[in-house]
Amino acid sequence: MNHLALEGQLAIPFANAEAIAERLARNLEGIAALNPRYCRWMPSGTRRHRSVVPGTLTWPPDQAELHTWINESAAFESRKGRKQRVGYRLRALTPEDDSIRVDFWLTVDFTDSSWWFLNRVGITFFVARGNIWVELHRGGQNPIAFARHALLDLGPTWDCDWAAACQGDFRWGGGERPSNAPLPRYRSGWMVYLDRVCAARVKEVQDIHVDKLPNGGALFTSTSDAIFDVGKANHWAAALRLQEALSPLNDPDSEVGK
């Protein structure tokens, strides 16, 4: 496996650049706490050729600079013949010479009825070749502690109601999801963070480690004694048990997240 992917779902869409800049600064500093090399961030996107933001973001994060970048990254659509801002699309990466690179992305959309699907944040740690777990060990990092730290920074920083490491829909045994099956809003994975409201509605599940968090949320870990591997039947089964525990949140009649 050459990457570790984290993804979070924003509980409430951010409607202004100021709020996004403040959370972004906090999250970038949290990522740098994992490895001091993660302080060089290069904004990406179609507007880079005419951006007033430097090619490498100022460190420590400058919120005024981040605010400018976010405004440059606004998404627009034509509504009733007029150009209207409908959200933000951000992406930044660490340099290619990092042994483990980081890809940060954020999508915010405050106009669509399915906003929960379009309001997400993610961080992917990846290596161009080889195995990321081997690279983490080589750099003196414990992969399990690394993933946990990164996820518990991502979820609360962005006020996510759900965030997960190695997330997925494990209900189909590795086969293709039926075309008429709805996407689960709250998915399983290796580690799943839920905020206070969502955590209170999760069904009890055996053989899933649960950590209660100071903010009232919880971290559910499907495989706590090893690195998650979807190729292992027992890991897949554990993720499926966790998905079943999350089923009350995916009930169409659930009030969570509405």
Stockholm file with secondary structure:
# STOCKHOLM 1.0

chainA/1-258         MNHLALEGQLAIPFANAEAIAERLARNLEGIAALNPRYCRWMPSGTRRHRSVVPGTLTWPPDQAELHTWINESAAFESRKGRKQRVGYRLRALTPEDDSIRVDFWLTVDFTDSSWWFLNRVGITFFVARGNIWVELHRGGQNPIAFARHALLDLGPTWDCDWAAACQGDFRWGGGERPSNAPLPRYRSGWMVYLDRVCAARVKEVQDIHVDKLPNGGALFTSTSDAIFDVGKANHWAAALRLQEALSPLNDPDSEVGK
#=GR chainA/1-258 SS CCEEEEEEEESSCCCSHHHHHHHHHHHHHHHHHHCTTTTCCEECSTTGGGCSSCSSCCSSCCHHHHHHHHHHTEEEEEETTEEEEEEEEEEEECCTTSSSEEEEEEEEESSCTTHHHHCEEEEEEECSSSCHHHHHHHTTCCHHHHHHHHHHHHHHHTTEEEEEESCBCCTTTTSCCCTTSCCCSSCBCSEEEECHHHHTTCCCCTTCEEEECTTSCEEEESCSSSCCCTTSHHHHHHHHHHHHHTHHHHCTTCCTTC
#=GC SS_cons         CCEEEEEEEESSCCCSHHHHHHHHHHHHHHHHHHCTTTTCCEECSTTGGGCSSCSSCCSSCCHHHHHHHHHHTEEEEEETTEEEEEEEEEEEECCTTSSSEEEEEEEEESSCTTHHHHCEEEEEEECSSSCHHHHHHHTTCCHHHHHHHHHHHHHHHTTEEEEEESCBCCTTTTSCCCTTSCCCSSCBCSEEEECHHHHTTCCCCTTCEEEECTTSCEEEESCSSSCCCTTSHHHHHHHHHHHHHTHHHHCTTCCTTC
//
